């Protein structure tokens, strides 16, 4: 009798503990992910502002500049004007690229 009651209480407590740990893990993972994404957005914004201060926004030379930045960072670089026109790109000739105004990224 005592063994059966003890076993039931033990199983219930283990289940409650498991569910609590699972809930905390899900919550922390979501919070960390959101924090990481916000940090990346902020970091990219700072980098864009710094880069934009040193760029002369004329069509000539931006493809070359984008390629140089890609050599240093390994990341694809595309400079897009407010109207969506591609001003420079590290992978493709910007004159051949479509308008990026309605692209989600």
Biopython code that builds the backbone (N, CA, C, O; Angstrom):
import numpy as np
from Bio.PDB.StructureBuilder import StructureBuilder

atoms = [
    (1, "UNK", "N", (0.824, -1.192, 0.000)),
    (1, "UNK", "CA", (0.000, 0.000, 0.000)),
    (1, "UNK", "C", (0.872, 1.261, 0.000)),
    (1, "UNK", "O", (0.668, 2.155, -0.821)),
    (2, "UNK", "N", (1.864, 1.334, 0.938)),
    (2, "UNK", "CA", (2.736, 2.495, 1.007)),
    (2, "UNK", "C", (3.566, 2.628, -0.266)),
    (2, "UNK", "O", (3.823, 3.738, -0.732)),
    (3, "UNK", "N", (3.988, 1.483, -0.830)),
    (3, "UNK", "CA", (4.775, 1.505, -2.060)),
    (3, "UNK", "C", (3.970, 2.085, -3.212)),
    (3, "UNK", "O", (4.500, 2.881, -3.988)),
    (4, "UNK", "N", (2.732, 1.715, -3.340)),
    (4, "UNK", "CA", (1.872, 2.189, -4.425)),
    (4, "UNK", "C", (1.621, 3.684, -4.343)),
    (4, "UNK", "O", (1.666, 4.378, -5.358)),
    (5, "UNK", "N", (1.359, 4.185, -3.146)),
    (5, "UNK", "CA", (1.117, 5.620, -2.960)),
    (5, "UNK", "C", (2.397, 6.405, -3.237)),
    (5, "UNK", "O", (2.370, 7.437, -3.907)),
    (6, "UNK", "N", (3.512, 5.906, -2.716)),
    (6, "UNK", "CA", (4.795, 6.565, -2.941)),
    (6, "UNK", "C", (5.113, 6.630, -4.437)),
    (6, "UNK", "O", (5.549, 7.666, -4.939)),
    (7, "UNK", "N", (4.898, 5.539, -5.132)),
    (7, "UNK", "CA", (5.174, 5.477, -6.571)),
    (7, "UNK", "C", (4.308, 6.491, -7.333)),
    (7, "UNK", "O", (4.806, 7.181, -8.222)),
    (8, "UNK", "N", (3.034, 6.584, -6.995)),
    (8, "UNK", "CA", (2.143, 7.533, -7.668)),
    (8, "UNK", "C", (2.570, 8.974, -7.410)),
    (8, "UNK", "O", (2.625, 9.787, -8.333)),
    (9, "UNK", "N", (2.867, 9.282, -6.167)),
    (9, "UNK", "CA", (3.315, 10.631, -5.818)),
    (9, "UNK", "C", (4.625, 10.951, -6.539)),
    (9, "UNK", "O", (4.800, 12.053, -7.057)),
    (10, "UNK", "N", (5.530, 9.996, -6.568)),
    (10, "UNK", "CA", (6.817, 10.185, -7.240)),
    (10, "UNK", "C", (6.624, 10.463, -8.733)),
    (10, "UNK", "O", (7.236, 11.383, -9.276)),
    (11, "UNK", "N", (5.787, 9.680, -9.391)),
    (11, "UNK", "CA", (5.533, 9.853, -10.827)),
    (11, "UNK", "C", (4.897, 11.215, -11.105)),
    (11, "UNK", "O", (5.282, 11.895, -12.056)),
    (12, "UNK", "N", (3.931, 11.616, -10.283)),
    (12, "UNK", "CA", (3.287, 12.919, -10.461)),
    (12, "UNK", "C", (4.312, 14.044, -10.313)),
    (12, "UNK", "O", (4.318, 14.984, -11.109)),
    (13, "UNK", "N", (5.170, 13.956, -9.312)),
    (13, "UNK", "CA", (6.180, 14.991, -9.103)),
    (13, "UNK", "C", (7.193, 15.033, -10.249)),
    (13, "UNK", "O", (7.610, 16.112, -10.668)),
    (14, "UNK", "N", (7.581, 13.889, -10.745)),
    (14, "UNK", "CA", (8.508, 13.843, -11.881)),
    (14, "UNK", "C", (7.858, 14.478, -13.113)),
    (14, "UNK", "O", (8.514, 15.231, -13.833)),
    (15, "UNK", "N", (6.595, 14.188, -13.358)),
    (15, "UNK", "CA", (5.892, 14.782, -14.493)),
    (15, "UNK", "C", (5.771, 16.299, -14.353)),
    (15, "UNK", "O", (5.979, 17.034, -15.318)),
    (16, "UNK", "N", (5.437, 16.760, -13.161)),
    (16, "UNK", "CA", (5.333, 18.203, -12.918)),
    (16, "UNK", "C", (6.693, 18.874, -13.134)),
    (16, "UNK", "O", (6.773, 19.931, -13.760)),
    (17, "UNK", "N", (7.743, 18.267, -12.622)),
    (17, "UNK", "CA", (9.088, 18.809, -12.795)),
    (17, "UNK", "C", (9.476, 18.838, -14.275)),
    (17, "UNK", "O", (10.036, 19.827, -14.748)),
    (18, "UNK", "N", (9.185, 17.776, -14.998)),
    (18, "UNK", "CA", (9.487, 17.701, -16.427)),
    (18, "UNK", "C", (8.753, 18.798, -17.195)),
    (18, "UNK", "O", (9.348, 19.474, -18.035)),
    (19, "UNK", "N", (7.468, 18.975, -16.911)),
    (19, "UNK", "CA", (6.689, 20.002, -17.600)),
    (19, "UNK", "C", (7.195, 21.409, -17.270)),
    (19, "UNK", "O", (7.227, 22.280, -18.140)),
    (20, "UNK", "N", (7.588, 21.627, -16.025)),
    (20, "UNK", "CA", (8.117, 22.935, -15.634)),
    (20, "UNK", "C", (9.430, 23.226, -16.359)),
    (20, "UNK", "O", (9.632, 24.333, -16.857)),
    (21, "UNK", "N", (10.311, 22.247, -16.417)),
    (21, "UNK", "CA", (11.586, 22.424, -17.118)),
    (21, "UNK", "C", (11.344, 22.654, -18.607)),
    (21, "UNK", "O", (12.000, 23.498, -19.218)),
    (22, "UNK", "N", (10.421, 21.922, -19.184)),
    (22, "UNK", "CA", (10.090, 22.082, -20.598)),
    (22, "UNK", "C", (9.557, 23.489, -20.872)),
    (22, "UNK", "O", (9.964, 24.123, -21.846)),
    (23, "UNK", "N", (8.662, 23.976, -20.034)),
    (23, "UNK", "CA", (8.109, 25.319, -20.192)),
    (23, "UNK", "C", (9.206, 26.374, -20.102)),
    (23, "UNK", "O", (9.254, 27.287, -20.927)),
    (24, "UNK", "N", (10.078, 26.262, -19.120)),
    (24, "UNK", "CA", (11.170, 27.222, -18.944)),
    (24, "UNK", "C", (12.109, 27.185, -20.155)),
    (24, "UNK", "O", (12.558, 28.231, -20.624)),
    (25, "UNK", "N", (12.400, 26.005, -20.650)),
    (25, "UNK", "CA", (13.287, 25.863, -21.809)),
    (25, "UNK", "C", (12.686, 26.528, -23.040)),
    (25, "UNK", "O", (13.391, 27.234, -23.761)),
    (26, "UNK", "N", (11.422, 26.320, -23.289)),
    (26, "UNK", "CA", (10.747, 26.929, -24.441)),
    (26, "UNK", "C", (10.735, 28.449, -24.305)),
    (26, "UNK", "O", (11.001, 29.160, -25.273)),
    (27, "UNK", "N", (10.434, 28.941, -23.128)),
    (27, "UNK", "CA", (10.387, 30.387, -22.893)),
    (27, "UNK", "C", (11.767, 31.022, -23.079)),
    (27, "UNK", "O", (11.896, 32.045, -23.752)),
    (28, "UNK", "N", (12.782, 30.423, -22.489)),
    (28, "UNK", "CA", (14.135, 30.977, -22.580)),
    (28, "UNK", "C", (14.645, 30.933, -24.017)),
    (28, "UNK", "O", (15.280, 31.883, -24.476)),
    (29, "UNK", "N", (14.378, 29.851, -24.725)),
    (29, "UNK", "CA", (14.809, 29.745, -26.118)),
    (29, "UNK", "C", (14.178, 30.843, -26.965)),
    (29, "UNK", "O", (14.864, 31.470, -27.772)),
    (30, "UNK", "N", (12.902, 31.079, -26.795)),
    (30, "UNK", "CA", (12.217, 32.127, -27.561)),
    (30, "UNK", "C", (12.772, 33.509, -27.210)),
    (30, "UNK", "O", (12.984, 34.340, -28.094)),
    (31, "UNK", "N", (13.003, 33.749, -25.932)),
    (31, "UNK", "CA", (13.526, 35.050, -25.509)),
    (31, "UNK", "C", (14.940, 35.274, -26.037)),
    (31, "UNK", "O", (15.263, 36.369, -26.498)),
    (32, "UNK", "N", (15.776, 34.255, -25.974)),
    (32, "UNK", "CA", (17.140, 34.378, -26.483)),
    (32, "UNK", "C", (17.157, 34.590, -27.990)),
    (32, "UNK", "O", (17.946, 35.382, -28.506)),
    (33, "UNK", "N", (16.291, 33.883, -28.686)),
    (33, "UNK", "CA", (16.226, 34.034, -30.147)),
    (33, "UNK", "C", (15.825, 35.464, -30.525)),
    (33, "UNK", "O", (16.438, 36.073, -31.402)),
    (34, "UNK", "N", (14.805, 35.988, -29.867)),
    (34, "UNK", "CA", (14.352, 37.351, -30.150)),
    (34, "UNK", "C", (15.447, 38.364, -29.833)),
    (34, "UNK", "O", (15.666, 39.307, -30.594)),
    (35, "UNK", "N", (16.126, 38.170, -28.720)),
    (35, "UNK", "CA", (17.213, 39.058, -28.325)),
    (35, "UNK", "C", (18.349, 39.011, -29.347)),
    (35, "UNK", "O", (18.906, 40.049, -29.704)),
    (36, "UNK", "N", (18.690, 37.821, -29.813)),
    (36, "UNK", "CA", (19.761, 37.650, -30.794)),
    (36, "UNK", "C", (19.404, 38.337, -32.111)),
    (36, "UNK", "O", (20.241, 39.024, -32.697)),
    (37, "UNK", "N", (18.178, 38.157, -32.576)),
    (37, "UNK", "CA", (17.742, 38.782, -33.830)),
    (37, "UNK", "C", (17.741, 40.304, -33.698)),
    (37, "UNK", "O", (18.173, 41.001, -34.616)),
    (38, "UNK", "N", (17.264, 40.823, -32.579)),
    (38, "UNK", "CA", (17.278, 42.278, -32.361)),
    (38, "UNK", "C", (18.704, 42.824, -32.341)),
    (38, "UNK", "O", (18.971, 43.902, -32.872)),
    (39, "UNK", "N", (19.616, 42.072, -31.725)),
    (39, "UNK", "CA", (21.023, 42.472, -31.688)),
    (39, "UNK", "C", (21.612, 42.495, -33.098)),
    (39, "UNK", "O", (22.343, 43.422, -33.446)),
    (40, "UNK", "N", (21.303, 41.487, -33.908)),
    (40, "UNK", "CA", (21.788, 41.457, -35.288)),
    (40, "UNK", "C", (21.254, 42.635, -36.093)),
    (40, "UNK", "O", (21.995, 43.264, -36.849)),
    (41, "UNK", "N", (19.964, 42.932, -35.931)),
    (41, "UNK", "CA", (19.371, 44.068, -36.649)),
    (41, "UNK", "C", (20.061, 45.372, -36.263)),
    (41, "UNK", "O", (20.381, 46.194, -37.121)),
    (42, "UNK", "N", (20.284, 45.552, -34.978)),
    (42, "UNK", "CA", (20.928, 46.775, -34.505)),
    (42, "UNK", "C", (22.362, 46.864, -35.030)),
    (42, "UNK", "O", (22.805, 47.930, -35.455)),
    (43, "UNK", "N", (23.078, 45.749, -35.000)),
    (43, "UNK", "CA", (24.454, 45.716, -35.478)),
    (43, "UNK", "C", (24.522, 46.028, -36.969)),
    (43, "UNK", "O", (25.384, 46.789, -37.409)),
    (44, "UNK", "N", (23.620, 45.443, -37.743)),
    (44, "UNK", "CA", (23.586, 45.715, -39.181)),
    (44, "UNK", "C", (23.253, 47.179, -39.459)),
    (44, "UNK", "O", (23.813, 47.785, -40.372)),
    (45, "UNK", "N", (22.356, 47.733, -38.682)),
    (45, "UNK", "CA", (21.992, 49.137, -38.855)),
    (45, "UNK", "C", (23.194, 50.043, -38.618)),
    (45, "UNK", "O", (23.415, 50.994, -39.367)),
    (46, "UNK", "N", (23.959, 49.753, -37.592)),
    (46, "UNK", "CA", (25.159, 50.544, -37.297)),
    (46, "UNK", "C", (26.165, 50.412, -38.434)),
    (46, "UNK", "O", (26.746, 51.405, -38.872)),
    (47, "UNK", "N", (26.372, 49.183, -38.911)),
    (47, "UNK", "CA", (27.320, 48.970, -40.003)),
    (47, "UNK", "C", (26.886, 49.697, -41.273)),
    (47, "UNK", "O", (27.712, 50.295, -41.962)),
    (48, "UNK", "N", (25.601, 49.646, -41.578)),
    (48, "UNK", "CA", (25.096, 50.329, -42.769)),
    (48, "UNK", "C", (25.317, 51.833, -42.658)),
    (48, "UNK", "O", (25.727, 52.475, -43.625)),
    (49, "UNK", "N", (25.050, 52.392, -41.490)),
    (49, "UNK", "CA", (25.251, 53.835, -41.297)),
    (49, "UNK", "C", (26.720, 54.216, -41.456)),
    (49, "UNK", "O", (27.035, 55.241, -42.061)),
    (50, "UNK", "N", (27.620, 53.391, -40.912)),
    (50, "UNK", "CA", (29.048, 53.678, -41.046)),
    (50, "UNK", "C", (29.502, 53.581, -42.494)),
    (50, "UNK", "O", (30.251, 54.432, -42.974)),
    (51, "UNK", "N", (29.051, 52.552, -43.185)),
    (51, "UNK", "CA", (29.435, 52.371, -44.584)),
    (51, "UNK", "C", (28.880, 53.501, -45.439)),
    (51, "UNK", "O", (29.575, 54.019, -46.314)),
    (52, "UNK", "N", (27.633, 53.886, -45.190)),
    (52, "UNK", "CA", (26.997, 54.905, -46.035)),
    (52, "UNK", "C", (27.686, 56.258, -45.931)),
    (52, "UNK", "O", (27.635, 57.049, -46.873)),
    (53, "UNK", "N", (28.323, 56.534, -44.814)),
    (53, "UNK", "CA", (29.012, 57.816, -44.658)),
    (53, "UNK", "C", (30.273, 57.893, -45.508)),
    (53, "UNK", "O", (30.744, 58.981, -45.839)),
    (54, "UNK", "N", (30.820, 56.725, -45.859)),
    (54, "UNK", "CA", (32.055, 56.714, -46.637)),
    (54, "UNK", "C", (31.862, 56.403, -48.104)),
    (54, "UNK", "O", (32.849, 56.215, -48.814)),
    (55, "UNK", "N", (30.632, 56.342, -48.590)),
    (55, "UNK", "CA", (30.369, 55.966, -49.977)),
    (55, "UNK", "C", (29.840, 57.165, -50.747)),
    (55, "UNK", "O", (28.934, 57.870, -50.304)),
    (56, "UNK", "N", (30.431, 57.369, -51.902)),
    (56, "UNK", "CA", (29.882, 58.344, -52.841)),
    (56, "UNK", "C", (28.846, 57.595, -53.669)),
    (56, "UNK", "O", (29.190, 56.664, -54.397)),
    (57, "UNK", "N", (27.602, 57.987, -53.565)),
    (57, "UNK", "CA", (26.523, 57.226, -54.192)),
    (57, "UNK", "C", (26.343, 57.585, -55.663)),
    (57, "UNK", "O", (25.337, 58.168, -56.068)),
    (58, "UNK", "N", (27.338, 57.220, -56.435)),
    (58, "UNK", "CA", (27.237, 57.296, -57.887)),
    (58, "UNK", "C", (27.378, 55.886, -58.420)),
    (58, "UNK", "O", (27.960, 55.028, -57.757)),
    (59, "UNK", "N", (26.861, 55.640, -59.591)),
    (59, "UNK", "CA", (26.856, 54.291, -60.157)),
    (59, "UNK", "C", (28.272, 53.751, -60.349)),
    (59, "UNK", "O", (28.526, 52.569, -60.121)),
    (60, "UNK", "N", (29.180, 54.609, -60.765)),
    (60, "UNK", "CA", (30.527, 54.138, -61.064)),
    (60, "UNK", "C", (31.266, 53.788, -59.782)),
    (60, "UNK", "O", (31.291, 54.566, -58.829)),
    (61, "UNK", "N", (31.854, 52.631, -59.776)),
    (61, "UNK", "CA", (32.702, 52.209, -58.671)),
    (61, "UNK", "C", (32.015, 51.444, -57.566)),
    (61, "UNK", "O", (32.700, 50.832, -56.747)),
    (62, "UNK", "N", (30.702, 51.447, -57.500)),
    (62, "UNK", "CA", (30.032, 50.747, -56.399)),
    (62, "UNK", "C", (30.141, 49.229, -56.537)),
    (62, "UNK", "O", (30.261, 48.532, -55.530)),
    (63, "UNK", "N", (30.103, 48.703, -57.766)),
    (63, "UNK", "CA", (30.287, 47.260, -57.939)),
    (63, "UNK", "C", (31.662, 46.839, -57.426)),
    (63, "UNK", "O", (31.800, 45.817, -56.754)),
    (64, "UNK", "N", (32.670, 47.635, -57.748)),
    (64, "UNK", "CA", (34.033, 47.337, -57.294)),
    (64, "UNK", "C", (34.125, 47.415, -55.775)),
    (64, "UNK", "O", (34.727, 46.548, -55.142)),
    (65, "UNK", "N", (33.535, 48.442, -55.194)),
    (65, "UNK", "CA", (33.544, 48.585, -53.738)),
    (65, "UNK", "C", (32.842, 47.405, -53.072)),
    (65, "UNK", "O", (33.323, 46.883, -52.066)),
    (66, "UNK", "N", (31.711, 46.985, -53.627)),
    (66, "UNK", "CA", (30.971, 45.847, -53.072)),
    (66, "UNK", "C", (31.811, 44.572, -53.130)),
    (66, "UNK", "O", (31.800, 43.775, -52.192)),
    (67, "UNK", "N", (32.537, 44.382, -54.228)),
    (67, "UNK", "CA", (33.399, 43.197, -54.350)),
    (67, "UNK", "C", (34.532, 43.229, -53.323)),
    (67, "UNK", "O", (34.892, 42.196, -52.760)),
    (68, "UNK", "N", (35.089, 44.413, -53.082)),
    (68, "UNK", "CA", (36.158, 44.546, -52.087)),
    (68, "UNK", "C", (35.641, 44.235, -50.684)),
    (68, "UNK", "O", (36.313, 43.566, -49.900)),
    (69, "UNK", "N", (34.451, 44.723, -50.381)),
    (69, "UNK", "CA", (33.857, 44.441, -49.066)),
    (69, "UNK", "C", (33.593, 42.947, -48.927)),
    (69, "UNK", "O", (33.797, 42.380, -47.853)),
    (70, "UNK", "N", (33.138, 42.301, -50.008)),
    (70, "UNK", "CA", (32.882, 40.858, -49.954)),
    (70, "UNK", "C", (34.171, 40.087, -49.713)),
    (70, "UNK", "O", (34.165, 39.099, -48.979)),
    (71, "UNK", "N", (35.283, 40.522, -50.320)),
    (71, "UNK", "CA", (36.566, 39.845, -50.099)),
    (71, "UNK", "C", (36.951, 39.885, -48.627)),
    (71, "UNK", "O", (37.491, 38.915, -48.096)),
    (72, "UNK", "N", (36.673, 41.005, -47.971)),
    (72, "UNK", "CA", (37.031, 41.165, -46.564)),
    (72, "UNK", "C", (36.076, 40.445, -45.621)),
    (72, "UNK", "O", (36.498, 39.907, -44.598)),
    (73, "UNK", "N", (34.793, 40.435, -45.963)),
    (73, "UNK", "CA", (33.797, 39.900, -45.024)),
    (73, "UNK", "C", (33.254, 38.536, -45.407)),
    (73, "UNK", "O", (32.787, 37.791, -44.545)),
    (74, "UNK", "N", (33.310, 38.196, -46.694)),
    (74, "UNK", "CA", (32.719, 36.941, -47.146)),
    (74, "UNK", "C", (31.220, 37.027, -47.358)),
    (74, "UNK", "O", (30.593, 36.038, -47.737)),
    (75, "UNK", "N", (30.640, 38.185, -47.123)),
    (75, "UNK", "CA", (29.190, 38.349, -47.252)),
    (75, "UNK", "C", (28.857, 39.053, -48.563)),
    (75, "UNK", "O", (29.605, 39.914, -49.026)),
    (76, "UNK", "N", (27.735, 38.680, -49.150)),
    (76, "UNK", "CA", (27.282, 39.370, -50.354)),
    (76, "UNK", "C", (26.838, 40.778, -49.970)),
    (76, "UNK", "O", (26.169, 40.981, -48.957)),
    (77, "UNK", "N", (27.223, 41.737, -50.795)),
    (77, "UNK", "CA", (26.905, 43.134, -50.527)),
    (77, "UNK", "C", (26.144, 43.693, -51.723)),
    (77, "UNK", "O", (26.598, 43.590, -52.863)),
    (78, "UNK", "N", (24.989, 44.283, -51.456)),
    (78, "UNK", "CA", (24.192, 44.931, -52.487)),
    (78, "UNK", "C", (23.799, 46.312, -51.987)),
    (78, "UNK", "O", (23.272, 46.452, -50.883)),
    (79, "UNK", "N", (24.055, 47.330, -52.798)),
    (79, "UNK", "CA", (23.669, 48.700, -52.461)),
    (79, "UNK", "C", (22.433, 49.026, -53.288)),
    (79, "UNK", "O", (22.446, 48.932, -54.515)),
    (80, "UNK", "N", (21.361, 49.413, -52.590)),
    (80, "UNK", "CA", (20.078, 49.659, -53.245)),
    (80, "UNK", "C", (19.639, 51.091, -52.949)),
    (80, "UNK", "O", (19.657, 51.525, -51.797)),
    (81, "UNK", "N", (19.248, 51.817, -53.987)),
    (81, "UNK", "CA", (18.746, 53.188, -53.826)),
    (81, "UNK", "C", (17.334, 53.152, -53.247)),
    (81, "UNK", "O", (16.695, 52.100, -53.223)),
    (82, "UNK", "N", (16.855, 54.289, -52.786)),
    (82, "UNK", "CA", (15.510, 54.368, -52.199)),
    (82, "UNK", "C", (14.411, 53.928, -53.154)),
    (82, "UNK", "O", (13.373, 53.427, -52.720)),
    (83, "UNK", "N", (14.631, 54.111, -54.442)),
    (83, "UNK", "CA", (13.616, 53.712, -55.419)),
    (83, "UNK", "C", (13.725, 52.246, -55.823)),
    (83, "UNK", "O", (12.977, 51.787, -56.686)),
    (84, "UNK", "N", (14.652, 51.501, -55.208)),
    (84, "UNK", "CA", (14.795, 50.073, -55.474)),
    (84, "UNK", "C", (15.828, 49.731, -56.519)),
    (84, "UNK", "O", (16.109, 48.554, -56.745)),
    (85, "UNK", "N", (16.401, 50.728, -57.162)),
    (85, "UNK", "CA", (17.420, 50.482, -58.187)),
    (85, "UNK", "C", (18.691, 49.965, -57.521)),
    (85, "UNK", "O", (19.145, 50.512, -56.516)),
    (86, "UNK", "N", (19.259, 48.903, -58.094)),
    (86, "UNK", "CA", (20.503, 48.343, -57.571)),
    (86, "UNK", "C", (21.652, 49.224, -58.047)),
    (86, "UNK", "O", (21.886, 49.362, -59.248)),
    (87, "UNK", "N", (22.364, 49.816, -57.095)),
    (87, "UNK", "CA", (23.473, 50.716, -57.412)),
    (87, "UNK", "C", (24.801, 49.974, -57.489)),
    (87, "UNK", "O", (25.705, 50.380, -58.220)),
    (88, "UNK", "N", (24.914, 48.882, -56.729)),
    (88, "UNK", "CA", (26.148, 48.101, -56.729)),
    (88, "UNK", "C", (25.894, 46.735, -56.142)),
    (88, "UNK", "O", (25.029, 46.571, -55.282)),
    (89, "UNK", "N", (26.663, 45.731, -56.612)),
    (89, "UNK", "CA", (26.501, 44.370, -56.101)),
    (89, "UNK", "C", (27.839, 43.652, -56.184)),
    (89, "UNK", "O", (28.618, 43.873, -57.111)),
    (90, "UNK", "N", (28.094, 42.796, -55.212)),
    (90, "UNK", "CA", (29.367, 42.090, -55.164)),
    (90, "UNK", "C", (29.397, 40.848, -56.044)),
    (90, "UNK", "O", (30.480, 40.369, -56.381)),
    (91, "UNK", "N", (28.246, 40.316, -56.425)),
    (91, "UNK", "CA", (28.209, 39.062, -57.183)),
    (91, "UNK", "C", (27.808, 39.230, -58.642)),
    (91, "UNK", "O", (28.197, 38.417, -59.480)),
    (92, "UNK", "N", (27.046, 40.257, -58.960)),
    (92, "UNK", "CA", (26.483, 40.426, -60.296)),
    (92, "UNK", "C", (26.646, 41.877, -60.733)),
    (92, "UNK", "O", (26.684, 42.786, -59.903)),
    (93, "UNK", "N", (26.740, 42.083, -62.036)),
    (93, "UNK", "CA", (26.780, 43.448, -62.561)),
    (93, "UNK", "C", (25.462, 44.133, -62.205)),
    (93, "UNK", "O", (24.390, 43.671, -62.598)),
    (94, "UNK", "N", (25.543, 45.224, -61.469)),
    (94, "UNK", "CA", (24.333, 45.881, -60.965)),
    (94, "UNK", "C", (23.435, 46.411, -62.085)),
    (94, "UNK", "O", (22.224, 46.529, -61.900)),
    (95, "UNK", "N", (24.010, 46.727, -63.227)),
    (95, "UNK", "CA", (23.206, 47.239, -64.345)),
    (95, "UNK", "C", (22.266, 46.171, -64.896)),
    (95, "UNK", "O", (21.261, 46.497, -65.527)),
    (96, "UNK", "N", (22.584, 44.902, -64.664)),
    (96, "UNK", "CA", (21.770, 43.803, -65.182)),
    (96, "UNK", "C", (20.711, 43.328, -64.189)),
    (96, "UNK", "O", (19.907, 42.457, -64.520)),
    (97, "UNK", "N", (20.699, 43.884, -62.985)),
    (97, "UNK", "CA", (19.806, 43.391, -61.937)),
    (97, "UNK", "C", (18.450, 44.092, -61.971)),
    (97, "UNK", "O", (18.341, 45.257, -62.353)),
    (98, "UNK", "N", (17.423, 43.354, -61.561)),
    (98, "UNK", "CA", (16.064, 43.886, -61.487)),
    (98, "UNK", "C", (15.935, 44.874, -60.333)),
    (98, "UNK", "O", (16.775, 44.913, -59.435)),
    (99, "UNK", "N", (14.888, 45.658, -60.371)),
    (99, "UNK", "CA", (14.561, 46.586, -59.303)),
    (99, "UNK", "C", (14.213, 45.796, -58.036)),
    (99, "UNK", "O", (13.485, 44.805, -58.096)),
    (100, "UNK", "N", (14.737, 46.239, -56.898)),
    (100, "UNK", "CA", (14.552, 45.539, -55.621)),
    (100, "UNK", "C", (13.531, 46.215, -54.706)),
    (100, "UNK", "O", (13.464, 45.893, -53.520)),
    (101, "UNK", "N", (12.749, 47.132, -55.228)),
    (101, "UNK", "CA", (11.843, 47.913, -54.386)),
    (101, "UNK", "C", (10.860, 47.046, -53.610)),
    (101, "UNK", "O", (10.592, 47.327, -52.442)),
    (102, "UNK", "N", (10.326, 46.017, -54.215)),
    (102, "UNK", "CA", (9.286, 45.216, -53.564)),
    (102, "UNK", "C", (9.804, 43.887, -53.023)),
    (102, "UNK", "O", (9.011, 42.986, -52.750)),
    (103, "UNK", "N", (11.101, 43.750, -52.866)),
    (103, "UNK", "CA", (11.667, 42.521, -52.303)),
    (103, "UNK", "C", (11.583, 42.579, -50.786)),
    (103, "UNK", "O", (11.714, 43.645, -50.185)),
    (104, "UNK", "N", (11.365, 41.427, -50.178)),
    (104, "UNK", "CA", (11.161, 41.394, -48.726)),
    (104, "UNK", "C", (12.444, 41.571, -47.936)),
    (104, "UNK", "O", (12.401, 42.125, -46.838)),
    (105, "UNK", "N", (13.556, 41.136, -48.432)),
    (105, "UNK", "CA", (14.790, 41.287, -47.669)),
    (105, "UNK", "C", (15.290, 42.664, -47.863)),
    (105, "UNK", "O", (16.329, 43.027, -47.311)),
]
sb = StructureBuilder()
sb.init_structure("model")
sb.init_model(0)
sb.init_chain("A")
sb.init_seg("    ")
for serial, (resi, resn, name, xyz) in enumerate(atoms, 1):
    if name == "N":
        sb.init_residue(resn, " ", resi, " ")
    sb.init_atom(name, np.array(xyz, "f"), 0.0, 1.0, " ", f" {name:<3s}", serial, name[0])
structure = sb.get_structure()
